[in-house]
Amino acid sequence: MKRSLAIAVFAALLLAGCAAPGRQATSNATGTGSAPEAAQQLRVAAAAERGGQLGMALSLYATLSEANPGDPEVAQRHGAALLQAGQPQRAREVLAEARRRNPANGALMQAEARALLELGQAAEALAMFDAHLQAAPGDARSLNGRGIALDLLGRHAEARMAYRAARQADPNSPLFTGNLALSLMLSGCADAAMAVLEASPRSAATSEWLGQMQGLARTLSPIGGADAETTALRRALPAAAEPCTAMS
C-alpha cells in the first residue's frame, strides 16, 4: 500500500468524524431563524432526512432554496443534506451563493469550508476557517476544521495544535479527541493516540465511536495485528519525526 493510499484512508476517517457523535448537526435545527412558513417546511424536510428519506428532503430543501434565495439557515440545511448525499460540488455552490448574500455569516463560512474539504480543496478550506477564526478566535468547530485541513495538507503538528485548542474550547466533545488521535496516528504515534483516547470521557452516545478509533490505534501500534493489510498500512505511515511522548 502506497503512502498516498494510507493518507486517503485517514482523510476519509477525518471527514467522517465531522458527523460523529457530539457534532452540532445543522439538520437538527428547528428553523426558528427563518420565516414561519419556511420554518415549518424546514421541519418537514428535517423529519424526512432523519427518517432516511434523503431524496424527499433534498427536493424540499431545493424548493425552499428557490423560494428563499440567500436564506442562511435554508442554505446550511440544504448544503448539509447535499454533502450527506455525496454532492459536495452542488453543496459548495448553494453555500457560496448564500454567503455572497451574507458575507459576514460565520456559520455559512464554516459550512462552505466543510464542502471544500469534501472536494479535496484543503488549502482553500484552511483559508476560510482562518478567516472565520479572525472574527471568532475560540470557535471550536472552526478550530477543528482547521485541524482537518492541516492534516490533509500533511501539516500534522499544526493540526494537533488546532485540535487541542478545540478541545480546550469544548472539552466535552469527543470529535476533537478522535481527530487528535487520528492526527497522532498519521504522525506514526499510534501508542500516543491510544493514550489520548483512553483518557477521554465516554458517554452512551460517544463510547462506540471512540472505541472504534481506539481499536484502529491499537491495530496500528507495534503490538497490533500482523496480517498483510495491517502491516502494509503501518509501513505506509511515516515514522515519528519527534518522540511521541512530546506529541500526546
One Martini backbone bead per residue (centre of mass of N, CA, C, O) as a GRO file, in nm:
protein
  248
    1MET     BB    1   0.094   0.037   0.025
    2LYS     BB    2   0.066   0.356  -0.027
    3ARG     BB    3   0.079   0.654   0.122
    4SER     BB    4  -0.163   0.785  -0.029
    5LEU     BB    5  -0.364   0.568   0.066
    6ALA     BB    6  -0.334   0.607   0.365
    7ILE     BB    7  -0.427   0.902   0.364
    8ALA     BB    8  -0.708   0.843   0.247
    9VAL     BB    9  -0.811   0.683   0.485
   10PHE     BB   10  -0.778   0.916   0.695
   11ALA     BB   11  -0.945   1.128   0.549
   12ALA     BB   12  -1.213   0.979   0.574
   13LEU     BB   13  -1.216   0.980   0.884
   14LEU     BB   14  -1.206   1.284   0.931
   15LEU     BB   15  -1.466   1.354   0.772
   16ALA     BB   16  -1.651   1.161   0.931
   17GLY     BB   17  -1.607   1.307   1.209
   18CYS     BB   18  -1.813   1.543   1.151
   19ALA     BB   19  -2.055   1.311   1.217
   20ALA     BB   20  -2.009   1.265   1.495
   21PRO     BB   21  -2.057   1.253   1.804
   22GLY     BB   22  -2.125   1.598   1.909
   23ARG     BB   23  -2.219   1.733   1.676
   24GLN     BB   24  -2.348   2.017   1.523
   25ALA     BB   25  -2.640   1.970   1.369
   26THR     BB   26  -2.819   2.119   1.124
   27SER     BB   27  -3.066   1.908   1.094
   28ASN     BB   28  -3.167   1.983   1.411
   29ALA     BB   29  -3.294   2.230   1.354
   30THR     BB   30  -3.592   2.444   1.379
   31GLY     BB   31  -3.612   2.724   1.201
   32THR     BB   32  -3.646   3.010   1.366
   33GLY     BB   33  -3.481   3.206   1.156
   34SER     BB   34  -3.723   3.184   0.981
   35ALA     BB   35  -3.994   3.190   0.840
   36PRO     BB   36  -4.268   3.026   0.938
   37GLU     BB   37  -4.314   2.861   0.677
   38ALA     BB   38  -4.019   2.775   0.639
   39ALA     BB   39  -3.987   2.641   0.914
   40GLN     BB   40  -4.192   2.417   0.864
   41GLN     BB   41  -4.052   2.299   0.611
   42LEU     BB   42  -3.789   2.233   0.754
   43ARG     BB   43  -3.908   2.023   0.948
   44VAL     BB   44  -4.001   1.829   0.728
   45ALA     BB   45  -3.724   1.782   0.598
   46ALA     BB   46  -3.583   1.682   0.856
   47ALA     BB   47  -3.769   1.438   0.899
   48ALA     BB   48  -3.697   1.298   0.635
   49GLU     BB   49  -3.395   1.273   0.692
   50ARG     BB   50  -3.421   1.107   0.960
   51GLY     BB   51  -3.604   0.883   0.794
   52GLY     BB   52  -3.426   0.830   0.514
   53GLN     BB   53  -3.549   1.064   0.304
   54LEU     BB   54  -3.336   1.223   0.114
   55GLY     BB   55  -3.479   1.291  -0.149
   56MET     BB   56  -3.709   1.452  -0.024
   57ALA     BB   57  -3.536   1.655   0.127
   58LEU     BB   58  -3.392   1.776  -0.121
   59SER     BB   59  -3.648   1.878  -0.258
   60LEU     BB   60  -3.735   2.070  -0.029
   61TYR     BB   61  -3.475   2.238  -0.014
   62ALA     BB   62  -3.479   2.338  -0.307
   63THR     BB   63  -3.748   2.489  -0.285
   64LEU     BB   64  -3.658   2.675  -0.054
   65SER     BB   65  -3.419   2.807  -0.202
   66GLU     BB   66  -3.592   2.939  -0.426
   67ALA     BB   67  -3.786   3.098  -0.218
   68ASN     BB   68  -3.499   3.159  -0.030
   69PRO     BB   69  -3.269   3.344  -0.124
   70GLY     BB   70  -2.997   3.339   0.106
   71ASP     BB   71  -3.087   3.174   0.332
   72PRO     BB   72  -2.893   3.053   0.575
   73GLU     BB   73  -3.051   2.806   0.686
   74VAL     BB   74  -3.133   2.676   0.424
   75ALA     BB   75  -2.846   2.645   0.311
   76GLN     BB   76  -2.730   2.467   0.535
   77ARG     BB   77  -2.930   2.233   0.508
   78HIS     BB   78  -2.887   2.179   0.209
   79GLY     BB   79  -2.581   2.134   0.220
   80ALA     BB   80  -2.582   1.896   0.421
   81ALA     BB   81  -2.752   1.706   0.241
   82LEU     BB   82  -2.561   1.703  -0.002
   83LEU     BB   83  -2.325   1.578   0.148
   84GLN     BB   84  -2.475   1.319   0.229
   85ALA     BB   85  -2.527   1.259  -0.095
   86GLY     BB   86  -2.249   1.327  -0.251
   87GLN     BB   87  -2.265   1.673  -0.323
   88PRO     BB   88  -2.026   1.901  -0.290
   89GLN     BB   89  -2.051   2.098  -0.530
   90ARG     BB   90  -2.345   2.181  -0.481
   91ALA     BB   91  -2.304   2.272  -0.192
   92ARG     BB   92  -2.105   2.497  -0.253
   93GLU     BB   93  -2.296   2.665  -0.433
   94VAL     BB   94  -2.515   2.721  -0.225
   95LEU     BB   95  -2.327   2.850  -0.007
   96ALA     BB   96  -2.191   3.072  -0.180
   97GLU     BB   97  -2.450   3.227  -0.245
   98ALA     BB   98  -2.530   3.287   0.048
   99ARG     BB   99  -2.259   3.432   0.120
  100ARG     BB  100  -2.284   3.662  -0.082
  101ARG     BB  101  -2.543   3.773   0.084
  102ASN     BB  102  -2.367   3.677   0.369
  103PRO     BB  103  -2.050   3.761   0.444
  104ALA     BB  104  -2.077   3.752   0.785
  105ASN     BB  105  -2.150   3.448   0.796
  106GLY     BB  106  -2.005   3.198   0.977
  107ALA     BB  107  -2.171   2.939   0.920
  108LEU     BB  108  -2.135   2.950   0.612
  109MET     BB  109  -1.830   2.936   0.611
  110GLN     BB  110  -1.807   2.659   0.744
  111ALA     BB  111  -1.978   2.501   0.536
  112GLU     BB  112  -1.802   2.564   0.288
  113ALA     BB  113  -1.541   2.444   0.400
  114ARG     BB  114  -1.653   2.157   0.421
  115ALA     BB  115  -1.696   2.124   0.115
  116LEU     BB  116  -1.397   2.165   0.040
  117LEU     BB  117  -1.296   1.915   0.182
  118GLU     BB  118  -1.465   1.714   0.008
  119LEU     BB  119  -1.312   1.829  -0.261
  120GLY     BB  120  -0.993   1.860  -0.175
  121GLN     BB  121  -0.969   2.181  -0.070
  122ALA     BB  122  -0.774   2.250   0.183
  123ALA     BB  123  -0.652   2.535   0.141
  124GLU     BB  124  -0.923   2.683   0.109
  125ALA     BB  125  -1.042   2.592   0.379
  126LEU     BB  126  -0.827   2.712   0.562
  127ALA     BB  127  -0.875   3.009   0.484
  128MET     BB  128  -1.170   3.011   0.588
  129PHE     BB  129  -1.122   2.933   0.881
  130ASP     BB  130  -0.927   3.167   0.941
  131ALA     BB  131  -1.127   3.393   0.884
  132HIS     BB  132  -1.325   3.312   1.109
  133LEU     BB  133  -1.112   3.324   1.348
  134GLN     BB  134  -1.076   3.630   1.345
  135ALA     BB  135  -1.377   3.671   1.459
  136ALA     BB  136  -1.357   3.365   1.615
  137PRO     BB  137  -1.104   3.240   1.793
  138GLY     BB  138  -1.278   3.005   1.981
  139ASP     BB  139  -1.390   2.825   1.759
  140ALA     BB  140  -1.423   2.489   1.756
  141ARG     BB  141  -1.509   2.414   1.464
  142SER     BB  142  -1.284   2.574   1.319
  143LEU     BB  143  -1.048   2.439   1.458
  144ASN     BB  144  -1.115   2.158   1.354
  145GLY     BB  145  -1.113   2.227   1.052
  146ARG     BB  146  -0.822   2.320   1.053
  147GLY     BB  147  -0.702   2.046   1.130
  148ILE     BB  148  -0.799   1.888   0.886
  149ALA     BB  149  -0.661   2.056   0.670
  150LEU     BB  150  -0.372   2.014   0.778
  151ASP     BB  151  -0.366   1.708   0.757
  152LEU     BB  152  -0.421   1.702   0.444
  153LEU     BB  153  -0.139   1.878   0.413
  154GLY     BB  154   0.076   1.747   0.632
  155ARG     BB  155   0.031   1.940   0.909
  156HIS     BB  156   0.028   1.788   1.204
  157ALA     BB  157   0.129   1.977   1.428
  158GLU     BB  158  -0.080   2.200   1.369
  159ALA     BB  159  -0.330   2.025   1.399
  160ARG     BB  160  -0.295   1.955   1.700
  161MET     BB  161  -0.325   2.245   1.800
  162ALA     BB  162  -0.618   2.276   1.702
  163TYR     BB  163  -0.747   2.042   1.863
  164ARG     BB  164  -0.664   2.146   2.142
  165ALA     BB  165  -0.820   2.411   2.121
  166ALA     BB  166  -1.095   2.276   2.085
  167ARG     BB  167  -1.092   2.122   2.355
  168GLN     BB  168  -1.075   2.376   2.530
  169ALA     BB  169  -1.348   2.500   2.424
  170ASP     BB  170  -1.462   2.172   2.411
  171PRO     BB  171  -1.429   1.914   2.634
  172ASN     BB  172  -1.701   1.726   2.552
  173SER     BB  173  -1.588   1.655   2.273
  174PRO     BB  174  -1.506   1.368   2.081
  175LEU     BB  175  -1.412   1.474   1.806
  176PHE     BB  176  -1.137   1.609   1.884
  177THR     BB  177  -1.010   1.356   2.000
  178GLY     BB  178  -1.026   1.178   1.747
  179ASN     BB  179  -0.859   1.370   1.561
  180LEU     BB  180  -0.605   1.371   1.730
  181ALA     BB  181  -0.554   1.069   1.706
  182LEU     BB  182  -0.531   1.060   1.397
  183SER     BB  183  -0.289   1.252   1.383
  184LEU     BB  184  -0.099   1.070   1.540
  185MET     BB  185  -0.110   0.834   1.340
  186LEU     BB  186   0.004   1.002   1.099
  187SER     BB  187   0.281   1.039   1.286
  188GLY     BB  188   0.344   0.742   1.420
  189CYS     BB  189   0.144   0.754   1.711
  190ALA     BB  190  -0.048   0.518   1.829
  191ASP     BB  191   0.006   0.513   2.136
  192ALA     BB  192  -0.072   0.809   2.187
  193ALA     BB  193  -0.360   0.775   2.083
  194MET     BB  194  -0.451   0.573   2.296
  195ALA     BB  195  -0.407   0.759   2.541
  196VAL     BB  196  -0.611   0.975   2.460
  197LEU     BB  197  -0.862   0.785   2.445
  198GLU     BB  198  -0.849   0.663   2.735
  199ALA     BB  199  -0.884   0.965   2.870
  200SER     BB  200  -1.161   0.983   2.756
  201PRO     BB  201  -1.469   1.059   2.795
  202ARG     BB  202  -1.775   0.877   2.829
  203SER     BB  203  -2.070   0.783   2.648
  204ALA     BB  204  -2.332   0.640   2.501
  205ALA     BB  205  -2.290   0.818   2.230
  206THR     BB  206  -1.944   0.783   2.217
  207SER     BB  207  -1.817   0.502   2.273
  208GLU     BB  208  -1.814   0.361   1.996
  209TRP     BB  209  -1.642   0.563   1.835
  210LEU     BB  210  -1.394   0.570   2.024
  211GLY     BB  211  -1.348   0.262   2.006
  212GLN     BB  212  -1.274   0.259   1.706
  213MET     BB  213  -1.026   0.439   1.731
  214GLN     BB  214  -0.881   0.255   1.934
  215GLY     BB  215  -0.865   0.007   1.750
  216LEU     BB  216  -0.689   0.138   1.535
  217ALA     BB  217  -0.450   0.211   1.716
  218ARG     BB  218  -0.390  -0.080   1.806
  219THR     BB  219  -0.331  -0.192   1.521
  220LEU     BB  220  -0.088   0.026   1.465
  221SER     BB  221   0.066  -0.079   1.672
  222PRO     BB  222   0.328  -0.286   1.755
  223ILE     BB  223   0.096  -0.490   1.894
  224GLY     BB  224  -0.050  -0.552   1.658
  225GLY     BB  225  -0.130  -0.676   1.387
  226ALA     BB  226   0.011  -0.913   1.110
  227ASP     BB  227  -0.128  -0.864   0.868
  228ALA     BB  228  -0.089  -0.752   0.555
  229GLU     BB  229  -0.265  -0.495   0.566
  230THR     BB  230  -0.160  -0.377   0.832
  231THR     BB  231   0.139  -0.368   0.756
  232ALA     BB  232   0.107  -0.180   0.512
  233LEU     BB  233  -0.015   0.060   0.663
  234ARG     BB  234   0.212   0.098   0.868
  235ARG     BB  235   0.437   0.148   0.648
  236ALA     BB  236   0.293   0.402   0.512
  237LEU     BB  237   0.359   0.535   0.758
  238PRO     BB  238   0.530   0.742   0.937
  239ALA     BB  239   0.777   0.823   1.117
  240ALA     BB  240   0.853   0.972   1.387
  241ALA     BB  241   0.987   1.304   1.421
  242GLU     BB  242   0.918   1.265   1.726
  243PRO     BB  243   0.850   1.213   2.028
  244CYS     BB  244   0.544   1.095   2.127
  245THR     BB  245   0.531   1.223   2.413
  246ALA     BB  246   0.530   1.522   2.286
  247MET     BB  247   0.235   1.491   2.140
  248SER     BB  248   0.011   1.403   2.372
   0.00000   0.00000   0.00000
